[in-house]
């Protein structure tokens, strides 16, 4: 019989006393956040707990985590209205993102969390038919550095290059940590929350130079996605009830 998620989490807490272990119920998703060297933690997870496969690895930026970009409550101004400030997608390159506070016209800087950058690995144990999420926060936000897992699972190579390219997380011990998605000479890391969605340069073909040139963004406006909000609408329930009532009346 397969071990329950709660029992598995208890075994992890016993083995890694300094780590933070959580279980998302009812899905039974187990997450362990390492407090020390996640390389040694992952080595133990592979050798002692049977997680022979790494199926994914990514970076996360917790800047602005939990803040809302849109107000989706019903008001006299309509259902959805944009929050004031320069939130994600609303600021240009060189500007600092901000958030709404207090009155609608008041703004302030987005607070920087104590731990901003994190590397997240998804492990799989085919033997035990179990998955596990492993998180490791970088000690420094100025230069986020964590250990590379390529020595344990070689498949981590390109995953770590992607996390470095998009989030700026440096994986110490990686054999070839280069950008993998952005262009040569690209400045910044586009998945960070303080990177503008319009980018920092635009590309066009210069007929005189007969080549593609990079220039500061001038023709692209900051943009933001409009959320899809699903609300209860009594009209459908009312129409359905009226239809059922008519059918009952006709049946008589």
C-alpha positions as CSV (number, residue, x, y, z in Angstrom):
1,X,0.0,0.0,0.0
2,X,1.3,3.4,-0.9
3,X,2.5,5.6,1.9
4,X,0.2,8.6,2.6
5,X,1.4,12.1,2.0
6,X,1.2,13.0,5.7
7,X,3.3,9.9,6.6
8,X,5.9,10.8,3.9
9,X,6.0,14.4,5.1
10,X,6.7,13.2,8.7
11,X,9.6,11.0,7.5
12,X,11.0,14.1,5.7
13,X,10.7,16.2,8.9
14,X,12.5,13.5,10.9
15,X,15.4,13.3,8.3
16,X,15.7,17.0,7.6
17,X,15.0,18.7,11.0
18,X,15.9,22.2,9.8
19,X,13.8,22.1,6.6
20,X,10.3,23.3,6.2
21,X,7.9,20.6,5.0
22,X,4.4,21.2,3.9
23,X,1.5,19.2,2.5
24,X,-1.2,20.7,0.2
25,X,-4.4,18.9,0.9
26,X,-6.5,17.3,-0.5
27,X,-4.1,17.0,-3.5
28,X,-1.4,15.5,-1.3
29,X,1.4,17.6,-2.8
30,X,4.5,17.6,-0.6
31,X,7.0,20.5,-0.6
32,X,10.3,20.7,1.2
33,X,12.1,24.0,1.6
34,X,15.7,23.5,2.5
35,X,17.4,25.5,5.2
36,X,20.9,24.6,4.3
37,X,22.8,23.2,1.3
38,X,20.1,21.9,-1.1
39,X,22.7,19.9,-3.0
40,X,23.2,17.6,0.0
41,X,19.5,17.6,0.6
42,X,18.8,16.5,-2.9
43,X,21.6,13.9,-2.7
44,X,19.8,12.4,0.3
45,X,16.5,12.5,-1.4
46,X,17.9,10.6,-4.4
47,X,19.9,8.1,-2.4
48,X,17.8,7.5,0.7
49,X,14.3,8.3,-0.6
50,X,14.5,6.9,-4.1
51,X,13.9,10.1,-6.2
52,X,15.9,8.9,-9.1
53,X,14.5,11.4,-11.6
54,X,14.5,15.2,-11.9
55,X,11.6,16.2,-14.1
56,X,11.8,20.0,-13.9
57,X,13.7,22.9,-12.4
58,X,12.9,26.6,-12.5
59,X,13.4,30.0,-10.8
60,X,10.9,32.1,-8.9
61,X,10.9,35.8,-8.1
62,X,8.7,36.6,-5.0
63,X,8.9,40.4,-5.5
64,X,5.3,41.7,-5.1
65,X,4.0,38.2,-4.1
66,X,0.4,38.5,-2.9
67,X,-0.3,42.0,-4.2
68,X,-3.2,42.5,-6.6
69,X,-2.9,44.2,-10.0
70,X,-6.6,44.6,-10.5
71,X,-9.6,45.3,-8.2
72,X,-12.3,42.7,-9.3
73,X,-15.0,43.6,-6.8
74,X,-18.3,45.2,-8.0
75,X,-18.4,49.0,-7.6
76,X,-20.1,52.0,-9.0
77,X,-17.3,52.3,-11.5
78,X,-17.9,48.8,-12.9
79,X,-16.8,45.3,-12.2
80,X,-13.0,45.5,-12.9
81,X,-10.8,48.6,-12.7
82,X,-7.0,48.8,-12.8
83,X,-5.1,49.4,-9.6
84,X,-3.1,52.6,-9.5
85,X,0.6,52.5,-9.6
86,X,3.3,51.0,-11.9
87,X,2.6,47.4,-11.3
88,X,3.8,44.5,-13.5
89,X,3.5,45.6,-17.1
90,X,2.8,49.2,-16.3
91,X,6.4,50.6,-16.1
92,X,9.0,51.4,-18.6
93,X,12.7,50.3,-18.6
94,X,14.5,52.4,-15.9
95,X,11.4,53.0,-13.8
96,X,10.8,51.2,-10.5
97,X,7.5,49.3,-10.1
98,X,5.1,50.6,-7.5
99,X,1.7,49.6,-5.9
100,X,-1.5,51.2,-4.8
101,X,-1.9,52.0,-1.1
102,X,-4.6,53.7,0.9
103,X,-6.5,56.0,-1.4
104,X,-6.8,55.2,-5.1
105,X,-4.4,57.9,-6.1
106,X,-1.7,57.0,-3.5
107,X,1.2,54.8,-4.5
108,X,4.3,53.3,-2.8
109,X,7.2,51.1,-3.7
110,X,6.6,47.4,-3.8
111,X,8.1,45.9,-0.6
112,X,11.0,43.6,-1.2
113,X,10.6,40.3,0.6
114,X,13.2,39.0,3.0
115,X,13.8,36.1,0.6
116,X,13.1,37.0,-3.0
117,X,14.7,34.4,-5.4
118,X,14.2,30.7,-5.1
119,X,15.2,27.7,-7.2
120,X,12.5,25.0,-7.4
121,X,13.1,21.3,-8.4
122,X,10.4,18.8,-9.2
123,X,11.5,15.2,-8.3
124,X,9.9,11.9,-9.3
125,X,10.3,8.5,-7.7
126,X,9.2,5.9,-10.1
127,X,9.9,3.1,-7.6
128,X,7.6,4.6,-5.0
129,X,5.2,6.4,-7.4
130,X,5.7,9.7,-5.7
131,X,6.5,13.3,-6.6
132,X,8.2,16.0,-4.5
133,X,8.8,19.7,-4.8
134,X,12.1,20.9,-3.4
135,X,12.7,24.7,-2.9
136,X,15.9,26.6,-2.1
137,X,16.0,30.3,-1.4
138,X,19.1,32.1,-2.5
139,X,20.9,33.7,0.5
140,X,21.5,37.0,-1.3
141,X,19.1,38.9,-3.6
142,X,21.9,41.0,-5.0
143,X,23.7,37.9,-6.4
144,X,21.4,34.9,-6.0
145,X,23.6,31.8,-5.9
146,X,22.6,28.1,-5.2
147,X,24.4,24.9,-5.9
148,X,24.0,23.1,-9.3
149,X,22.2,19.8,-9.4
150,X,23.9,18.6,-12.6
151,X,26.2,16.3,-10.6
152,X,23.1,14.5,-9.3
153,X,20.8,14.6,-12.3
154,X,22.6,15.7,-15.6
155,X,19.2,16.6,-17.0
156,X,19.3,19.7,-14.8
157,X,21.8,21.3,-17.2
158,X,19.5,23.2,-19.5
159,X,16.9,23.8,-16.8
160,X,19.5,25.6,-14.8
161,X,20.7,27.6,-17.8
162,X,17.1,28.7,-18.4
163,X,16.6,29.8,-14.7
164,X,19.9,31.7,-15.0
165,X,18.9,33.4,-18.2
166,X,15.3,34.4,-17.1
167,X,15.8,35.0,-13.4
168,X,19.5,35.6,-12.9
169,X,19.9,32.7,-10.5
170,X,23.5,31.5,-10.6
171,X,24.1,27.7,-10.1
172,X,27.5,27.2,-8.6
173,X,29.3,24.2,-10.1
174,X,27.4,24.2,-13.4
175,X,29.6,23.1,-16.2
176,X,28.5,25.7,-18.8
177,X,26.2,28.4,-17.4
178,X,25.3,30.5,-20.4
179,X,22.1,32.2,-21.6
180,X,19.9,29.8,-23.5
181,X,16.8,31.7,-24.6
182,X,17.8,35.4,-25.0
183,X,20.1,36.9,-27.5
184,X,23.8,37.4,-27.2
185,X,24.6,40.5,-25.2
186,X,21.1,40.7,-23.7
187,X,20.9,42.9,-20.7
188,X,18.8,41.9,-17.7
189,X,16.6,38.9,-16.9
190,X,13.1,39.1,-18.4
191,X,11.2,37.0,-15.9
192,X,12.2,39.2,-12.9
193,X,9.2,41.2,-11.6
194,X,11.2,44.5,-12.0
195,X,11.9,43.8,-15.7
196,X,9.4,45.7,-17.9
197,X,7.1,43.7,-20.2
198,X,7.9,46.0,-23.0
199,X,11.6,45.0,-22.8
200,X,14.5,47.4,-22.9
201,X,15.3,47.4,-26.6
202,X,13.4,47.0,-29.8
203,X,14.7,45.5,-33.0
204,X,14.4,46.7,-36.6
205,X,16.1,46.2,-39.9
206,X,18.3,49.2,-41.0
207,X,18.3,49.5,-44.8
208,X,21.4,51.7,-44.8
209,X,23.4,49.5,-42.6
210,X,21.9,46.4,-44.2
211,X,21.6,44.6,-40.8
212,X,19.3,44.3,-37.8
213,X,19.9,47.0,-35.2
214,X,18.9,47.3,-31.5
215,X,17.5,50.6,-30.2
216,X,15.9,51.8,-27.0
217,X,12.2,51.2,-26.8
218,X,10.3,54.1,-28.3
219,X,7.2,52.6,-30.2
220,X,6.0,50.1,-27.6
221,X,3.7,51.2,-24.7
222,X,3.6,49.5,-21.4
223,X,0.9,46.9,-21.3
224,X,-1.0,44.8,-18.8
225,X,-3.2,41.8,-19.2
226,X,-6.9,42.1,-18.2
227,X,-8.0,39.4,-15.8
228,X,-10.8,37.0,-16.7
229,X,-13.2,37.2,-13.8
230,X,-16.1,34.7,-13.5
231,X,-19.0,36.0,-11.4
232,X,-22.3,34.5,-10.4
233,X,-25.1,35.8,-12.5
234,X,-28.7,35.3,-11.2
235,X,-30.2,35.6,-14.6
236,X,-29.2,32.1,-15.6
237,X,-30.7,30.6,-12.5
238,X,-33.8,32.6,-12.9
239,X,-34.3,31.7,-16.5
240,X,-33.7,28.0,-15.7
241,X,-36.3,28.1,-12.9
242,X,-38.8,29.8,-15.1
243,X,-38.3,27.2,-17.8
244,X,-38.8,24.4,-15.4
245,X,-41.9,26.1,-14.1
246,X,-43.4,26.4,-17.6
247,X,-42.7,22.7,-18.3
248,X,-44.4,21.7,-15.1
249,X,-47.4,23.9,-16.0
250,X,-47.5,22.4,-19.5
251,X,-47.4,18.9,-18.1
252,X,-50.6,19.5,-16.2
